[in-house]
Amino acid sequence: MAKIAINIITGFLGSGKTTFLSEILQNNKENTALLVNEFGESGLDNSILSSFFIEEETILLNHGCICCNKRQDLIDKLKEILNIYHKNSKKLDRVVIETTGLATIEPILFTILSDTFLQNHFFVNSVFTCVDSINAMAQINENEESVNQIISSDVLIITKDDLNSNTSELKEKLFSLNKSAKIYLKSEFCLDEFFKHRQEIKFYETNLKSYKHNENIQSLSISFEGELEWSAFGIWLSMLLYKYGDKILRVKGLLNAHKDYFISVNGVRHIVYPPVHIKKTKNSSASTLVFISKSFDLNKVILSLQAFSHLLKIKIKP
């Protein structure tokens, strides 16, 4: 049986994520289950759309490390959804999780990726974050939750651009925080693409300049030549995130590890998605890794990678 895609929608308080979700589901209600972290009017037709409202219940693991907390409520609800659809002989194609405005993504990802039952039935398709074009700059500067949501995302949707069309500075800010995320104005985003969107496997060229922000957040992009040794790379990345995963907020990469395939890697703190193999469409030997950290010297990553380079069989570009 094919695994069921899970898309996650998050965004800071008042960012317009419920409105965005309602518009998406206007024409995509069939075979869709919605999990919402908070009670309230959703404006959705519950006779067609299965909605499950959940109160957060978290199992603290690893001495309370937020990125390794397991959401028992999420496990129970996803199992309940499968049972409901099975008993009613209905097909479930996709699940959408809408978080609270102050939610962190890591426990949700950790729960889905670490639970054996959920691993066999679901996969995380993409994480979407709604960003308020009017208030986002202040929210980013004043709230760590907003920054974490942006960094953990695959797609950033700038909302309320009909009320504020001057979004160039905000785009620069978002790009400085997450160079591997796709950035859209909500008015330009094709809603039908929401469920088709997969975690992107390439990094997007842009002419956006680097933005000076007051958070101690740094990003690093590393390119290297040669077909790397995948087993050695897995050991290296696991060791790196085990030691520095609380400071390395995000890692994303497209790796040349096979003559016919690239391998897409994606991680949030200690949590690493299952790697995805992508068939090569052109001859290329270049690999790219992007790291985002907070209060951490990313030169340590370069030094570590250089120390392993002979095992990885790569040559790091200057």
Sequence and secondary structure as in RCSB ss.txt:
>XXXX:A:sequence
MAKIAINIITGFLGSGKTTFLSEILQNNKENTALLVNEFGESGLDNSILSSFFIEEETILLNHGCICCNKRQDLI
DKLKEILNIYHKNSKKLDRVVIETTGLATIEPILFTILSDTFLQNHFFVNSVFTCVDSINAMAQINENEESVNQI
ISSDVLIITKDDLNSNTSELKEKLFSLNKSAKIYLKSEFCLDEFFKHRQEIKFYETNLKSYKHNENIQSLSISFE
GELEWSAFGIWLSMLLYKYGDKILRVKGLLNAHKDYFISVNGVRHIVYPPVHIKKTKNSSASTLVFISKSFDLNK
VILSLQAFSHLLKIKIKP
>XXXX:A:secstr
   EEEEEEEESTTSSHHHHHHHHHTS  TTEEEEESS S     TTTSEEEE    EE  GGG GGG EEHHHH
HHHHHHHHHHHHTT    EEEEE  TT  SHHHHHHHHH HHHHHHEEEEEEEEEEETTTHHHHHHH HHHHHHH
HT SEEEEE TTT    HHHHHHHHHH TTSEEEEGGGS GGGTTT     S           SS EEEEEEEEE
S   HHHHHHHHHHHHHHHTTTEEEEEEEEE SSSEEEEEEEETTEE   EEEE SS   EEEEEEEEESS THH
HHHHHHHHHHHHT EE  
